[in-house]
Amino acid sequence: MSEAPFDTEIRGIAAGGDGVGTLADGRTVFVPRTAPGDRVRLRNIRRHARFARAEIAEVVVEGPGRAAPPCPHYIADRCGGCQLMHLSPETQRAVKGRIAGDAMRRIAKLEVEDPIVVPSPEQLGYRSKITFAVSRGTIGYYRVGESDRIFPVRDCLLAEAPLRTLHGALRSARGAIPGNATRIVLRRDGDGSLHVVVRTDGGEAWRTGPVLHARLIATGLDVAVWWHPEGGAPRVVAGHDDPWPATVFQQVHPAMGRTVREAALSALGSVAGQHVWDLYAGIGETTVALVNAGATVESLELDARAVQYAERLGPTGPRRLAGRAEERTRELADPAAVITNPPRTGMAPEVVTAIATSTASRVAYISCDAATLARDIVRMGAGWRMRSLAAFDQFPQTAHLECVALLERV
């Protein structure tokens, strides 16, 4: 027997982008593609012990922040690549500021206001890297809530123009993609060169890489083609002789990445004549900025290829270490300050302890997840306080945001 329709008011947006309402039994229900102030009729309600999930059957009353999504995939295919495209840019930023503020109040127990989110200069066309799933010849994205269903993507509006052109050429040449491909990454590197990285499953060698490359360059594109076999190292199969290490982490929104980095350096204050740790350093842009500001620097980065690239770019003064931060912070000299930019999972407990017990007086923490940032602030202990919190709309149309917190020793 089917469940009777139920209407609920959406009172806010949760960290993952789903709207938050309440069922008749008092249970919180999470509903994708809803806006604050919406009144929606629900379908497919799935109840769990403490919460429920549901889908929209009908928007009865639209909230004030709703907007028409510019991407046809968003509605027609229920594309899971974006979570907030149905909201206006102003509403998206308000939602993200609320998510950041709520994490600080709920997890870190700090009495703070929601930060004002710095807008991105572009709402679309900003990504220098996009990743497609591949299944039985289909190159696309997963549908909302369906990690086993891929739909074919004709055009991703978040991608930079060169990547959209490359994507179109790739779709035309998909017959040269191996049958065991599971993922394809399109990337424009810092020098403007284009890359296609094909990830495969199983031990079968990919022999049609040069064929794919020939079809892509026939469209006028200058592109390197990479093969990344499961359990193996990525390698170039056709294209540039000395290509950018396309699998090394780099900010996928370069303009906002620079803005966030500058904000962290500004929050840290003067470092001239001081020793600074740069943790989770990537390809070393922050290290270079610290050196230019007069600091001596030791950096840690897990990916040895990123460290090699940073050393090649220079300068030669910093001491750059490759390895896990939780294992190698003990090798670093006492710092006056720290900049840390960990992955979404936050810092390992050993790294938090190393910073908290070091000689550092201040820490600029760049975070792509407000919840793990708040958790790490708690782990730093009572000897530290959060002096400031800034937020940035680094990934418009999605539920992700970037934060910069300045922590000071009490």
C-alpha positions as a printed Julia matrix, in Angstrom:
410×3 Matrix{Float64}:
  0.0    0.0     0.0
  1.5    3.33   -1.07
  2.15   6.08    1.45
 -0.16   9.09    1.4
  1.42  12.32    0.04
  3.04  14.51    2.69
  3.98  18.19    2.52
  6.84  19.74    4.44
  8.42  23.18    4.77
 12.15  23.36    3.96
 13.78  25.25    6.8
 17.39  25.13    5.62
 20.07  23.35    3.61
 22.34  20.7     5.09
 26.07  20.42    4.47
 25.69  18.07    1.51
 23.21  20.37   -0.25
 19.94  18.62    0.65
 17.04  20.61    2.0
 15.92  19.92    5.58
 12.28  19.4     6.54
 10.25  17.5     9.14
  7.91  14.51    8.79
  4.68  14.09   10.73
  6.43  11.81   13.23
  8.96  14.55   14.0
 11.76  12.9    12.08
 14.11  15.16   10.08
 13.85  14.5     6.35
 16.52  15.41    3.78
 15.24  16.35    0.31
 17.59  17.13   -2.61
 16.96  20.06   -4.97
 14.89  22.05   -2.47
 15.28  25.7    -1.44
 14.88  27.42    1.93
 11.23  28.44    2.25
  9.97  25.82   -0.21
  6.84  23.91    0.64
  7.18  20.56   -1.11
  5.13  17.42   -1.53
  7.28  14.36   -0.92
  7.55  10.98   -2.59
  9.69   7.89   -2.1
 10.17   8.54    1.63
 12.85   6.22    3.07
 12.83   6.17    6.86
 15.91   5.4     8.93
 16.32   5.19   12.7
 16.79   8.93   13.3
 16.11  10.59    9.96
 14.54  10.08    6.56
 15.28  10.83    2.92
 12.78  11.7     0.23
 12.34  13.2    -3.22
 10.24  16.07   -4.49
  6.89  15.05   -5.95
  5.8   18.67   -6.37
  6.95  22.12   -5.3
  3.75  23.5    -3.77
  5.21  26.9    -2.83
  8.58  28.13   -4.11
 11.06  29.64   -1.67
 12.41  33.12   -2.46
 15.87  31.88   -3.45
 14.84  29.55   -6.26
 16.3   30.1    -9.75
 16.08  28.39  -13.13
 19.07  26.01  -13.55
 21.08  26.94  -16.68
 22.15  23.34  -17.34
 19.64  21.02  -19.05
 21.25  17.98  -17.42
 20.42  19.29  -13.95
 16.67  18.67  -14.25
 16.27  16.28  -17.18
 18.96  13.84  -16.04
 19.03  14.62  -12.29
 22.77  15.22  -12.6
 24.58  14.7    -9.32
 27.57  16.87  -10.25
 25.91  20.03   -8.9
 23.73  20.32   -5.82
 22.67  23.99   -5.67
 22.1   25.07   -9.28
 18.39  25.58   -8.51
 19.32  28.44   -6.14
 20.32  31.99   -7.02
 24.02  32.85   -6.51
 23.14  35.05   -3.52
 21.11  32.24   -1.93
 23.9   29.73   -2.58
 26.37  31.94   -0.72
 23.96  32.51    2.16
 23.42  28.76    2.44
 27.15  28.09    2.47
 27.8   30.76    5.08
 25.14  29.16    7.25
 26.75  25.72    6.82
 30.15  27.1     7.91
 28.73  29.02   10.87
 26.64  26.07   12.0
 29.69  23.78   12.0
 31.58  26.21   14.23
 28.65  26.56   16.66
 27.59  22.91   16.71
 30.95  21.1    16.62
 33.49  23.61   17.93
 30.99  25.23   20.37
 32.06  28.7    19.25
 29.76  31.69   19.44
 30.29  33.05   15.93
 28.16  34.64   13.24
 27.81  33.06    9.83
 30.72  34.29    7.69
 29.98  36.37    4.61
 30.98  34.2     1.66
 33.31  35.85   -0.86
 31.76  35.35   -4.34
 33.47  33.7    -7.27
 34.11  35.92  -10.31
 32.47  33.18  -12.44
 29.38  31.13  -11.71
 30.0   28.8   -14.68
 32.99  27.81  -16.8
 35.49  27.93  -13.94
 36.77  24.36  -13.56
 40.18  23.49  -15.04
 39.6   19.8   -14.29
 36.55  17.58  -14.71
 36.2   13.87  -14.03
 33.75  11.62  -15.83
 32.68   8.12  -14.87
 32.74   5.53  -17.66
 30.52   2.48  -17.97
 29.91   0.35  -21.07
 30.82   3.15  -23.43
 28.89   5.85  -21.6
 30.94   8.86  -20.48
 29.05  10.88  -17.91
 28.06  11.66  -14.35
 26.03   9.83  -11.73
 22.42  10.74  -11.08
 21.41  12.21   -7.71
 21.34   9.44   -5.1
 22.2    6.74   -7.65
 25.87   5.78   -7.5
 25.26   2.92   -9.95
 23.61   4.91  -12.76
 25.59   7.0   -15.22
 23.95   9.2   -17.81
 25.81  10.54  -20.9
 26.93  14.15  -20.48
 26.75  16.24  -23.64
 28.19  19.4   -22.09
 29.32  20.34  -18.56
 28.77  24.05  -17.97
 31.16  24.12  -15.01
 34.14  23.3   -17.22
 36.38  25.94  -18.76
 35.84  26.53  -22.47
 38.95  24.56  -23.58
 37.77  21.53  -21.59
 34.3   21.75  -23.08
 35.88  21.68  -26.53
 38.05  18.73  -25.51
 35.01  16.93  -24.09
 33.18  17.31  -27.4
 36.14  15.88  -29.29
 36.42  13.02  -26.8
 32.76  12.08  -27.27
 33.32  11.87  -31.01
 36.39   9.65  -30.47
 34.96   7.43  -27.73
 35.39   4.33  -29.9
 39.13   4.49  -29.07
 38.49   4.43  -25.32
 39.25   1.01  -23.8
 36.36  -1.18  -22.74
 37.74  -1.46  -19.2
 37.9    2.31  -18.66
 36.28   3.41  -15.39
 37.11   7.1   -15.27
 38.32   9.86  -17.57
 39.88  13.1   -16.33
 40.1   16.18  -18.54
 42.53  18.82  -17.34
 44.08  22.12  -18.34
 47.37  22.62  -16.53
 48.95  25.83  -15.28
 50.73  26.32  -18.61
 47.49  25.99  -20.56
 48.19  22.49  -21.95
 45.36  19.96  -22.17
 45.4   16.41  -20.84
 43.17  13.35  -21.03
 43.8   10.76  -18.29
 42.1    7.39  -18.84
 41.76   5.22  -15.73
 41.28   1.5   -16.39
 40.3   -1.52  -14.33
 42.16  -4.82  -14.66
 45.54  -5.76  -16.05
 44.83  -5.59  -19.77
 47.16  -3.17  -21.58
 45.64  -0.21  -23.41
 47.0   -0.18  -26.96
 44.68   2.34  -28.64
 45.96   5.4   -26.76
 47.79   6.71  -29.86
 44.58   6.22  -31.84
 42.62   8.33  -29.38
 45.36  10.95  -29.47
 45.33  11.06  -33.29
 41.56  11.59  -33.32
 41.78  14.37  -30.75
 44.58  16.3   -32.45
 42.76  15.94  -35.77
 40.23  18.4   -34.31
 43.02  20.95  -33.82
 43.65  20.28  -30.12
 47.14  20.07  -28.61
 46.63  17.38  -25.99
 48.54  14.7   -24.07
 46.88  11.33  -23.5
 47.62   9.43  -20.28
 46.9    5.87  -19.21
 46.39   5.21  -15.48
 46.0    1.46  -14.92
 44.52   0.2   -11.68
 47.29  -0.19   -9.11
 49.87   1.33  -11.43
 51.46   4.7   -12.06
 50.0    7.07  -14.66
 52.01   7.31  -17.86
 51.87   9.32  -21.07
 50.95   7.19  -24.1
 50.86  10.0   -26.68
 51.4   13.73  -26.78
 53.9   15.99  -25.08
 57.47  14.87  -24.47
 57.65  16.54  -21.05
 54.05  16.97  -19.92
 52.75  18.44  -16.72
 52.19  15.72  -14.11
 48.46  15.68  -14.81
 47.58  13.49  -11.84
 49.18  15.8    -9.27
 46.73  17.87   -7.21
 46.16  21.43   -8.32
 43.28  23.77   -7.54
 40.5   23.16  -10.06
 39.34  26.78   -9.81
 42.64  28.62  -10.23
 41.33  32.17   -9.74
 39.57  31.39   -6.46
 42.49  29.2    -5.38
 44.73  32.26   -5.57
 42.17  34.34   -3.67
 41.99  31.78   -0.87
 45.77  31.47   -0.67
 46.19  35.25   -0.48
 43.57  35.39    2.27
 45.43  32.78    4.31
 48.74  34.6     3.91
 47.11  37.9     4.86
 45.53  36.33    7.95
 48.89  34.94    9.04
 50.4   38.42    9.01
 54.06  39.3     8.67
 56.39  36.31    8.41
 59.59  38.17    7.53
 62.52  36.56    9.34
 60.3   33.77   10.74
 60.27  30.03   10.22
 56.99  28.68    8.8
 55.6   25.22    8.14
 53.62  24.73    4.92
 51.66  21.51    5.43
 49.83  19.62    2.67
 51.78  21.89    0.34
 50.75  20.57   -3.08
 52.95  21.95   -5.85
 54.28  24.66   -3.57
 52.54  27.94   -4.52
 52.11  28.84   -0.85
 55.73  27.95   -0.12
 56.88  30.35   -2.84
 54.66  33.12   -1.46
 56.04  32.62    2.04
 59.63  32.76    0.78
 58.84  35.93   -1.16
 57.48  37.4     2.08
 60.83  36.8     3.81
 60.16  33.55    5.68
 62.24  30.41    5.87
 60.01  27.47    5.0
 59.73  23.73    5.47
 56.95  22.05    3.52
 55.32  18.64    3.64
 53.38  17.01    0.81
 52.28  13.4     0.42
 52.67  13.22   -3.37
 56.37  12.91   -4.27
 55.61  14.01   -7.85
 54.19  17.29   -6.58
 57.32  17.83   -4.51
 59.52  17.13   -7.52
 57.57  19.62   -9.58
 57.84  22.24   -6.81
 61.6   21.73   -6.66
 61.85  22.12  -10.41
 59.95  25.4   -10.3
 61.98  26.76   -7.4
 63.04  28.71   -5.46
 65.81  26.57   -4.01
 65.72  27.84   -0.42
 62.8   25.9     1.16
 63.23  22.42    2.57
 60.59  20.29    0.85
 59.72  16.87    2.25
 57.59  14.17    0.65
 55.56  11.87    2.86
 52.69  11.71    5.32
 52.42  14.78    7.48
 51.54  12.65   10.49
 54.85  10.81   10.11
 57.24  13.62    9.19
 56.26  16.7    11.22
 58.68  15.51   13.91
 61.52  16.18   11.44
 60.67  19.88   11.11
 62.35  22.72   12.97
 60.3   24.73   15.47
 58.04  27.18   13.63
 56.74  30.63   14.45
 53.68  30.06   12.25
 51.94  27.35   10.24
 49.84  27.24    7.08
 47.93  24.0     6.62
 45.7   22.97    3.71
 44.59  19.37    4.35
 42.17  17.29    2.28
 38.46  17.13    3.04
 39.07  14.65    5.85
 41.03  17.28    7.77
 44.33  16.84    9.59
 45.41  13.58   11.15
 45.39  13.71   14.99
 49.19  13.46   15.03
 49.47  16.6    12.9
 47.08  18.52   15.15
 49.15  17.52   18.17
 52.41  18.47   16.43
 51.08  21.96   15.67
 49.44  22.48   19.06
 52.6   21.52   20.96
 55.01  23.36   18.64
 56.41  26.85   19.13
 53.96  28.31   16.6
 51.89  31.25   17.81
 49.42  31.29   14.91
 48.01  28.92   12.3
 46.25  29.73    9.03
 44.03  26.74    8.32
 42.64  26.4     4.76
 39.73  23.96    4.77
 37.4   22.52    2.14
 35.11  21.05    4.81
 33.8   23.2     7.65
 32.94  20.18    9.8
 36.47  18.75    9.85
 37.85  22.26   10.38
 35.63  22.64   13.45
 36.69  19.2    14.7
 40.38  20.08   14.35
 39.86  23.38   16.18
 38.49  21.36   19.11
 41.47  19.0    18.92
 43.89  21.92   19.13
 42.79  22.33   22.74
 42.05  25.15   25.15
 45.39  26.8    24.49
 44.17  28.04   21.12
 41.36  30.28   19.91
 39.9   31.06   16.51
 40.64  34.69   15.78
 38.87  34.94   12.41
 36.9   32.88    9.9
 36.47  33.68    6.21
 34.55  31.68    3.6
 34.85  31.55   -0.19
 32.51  30.32   -2.92
 35.24  28.38   -4.66
 32.82  25.92   -6.26
 29.62  27.71   -7.39
 26.57  25.53   -8.1
 27.82  22.89   -5.63
 27.49  22.55   -1.86
 31.26  22.84   -1.36
 32.98  25.9     0.03
 36.46  26.88    1.17
 37.21  28.4     4.58
 40.24  30.14    6.05
 40.48  30.17    9.83
 43.17  31.99   11.8
 44.01  30.23   15.05
 46.12  31.96   17.71
 47.76  30.67   20.83
 46.07  32.06   23.94
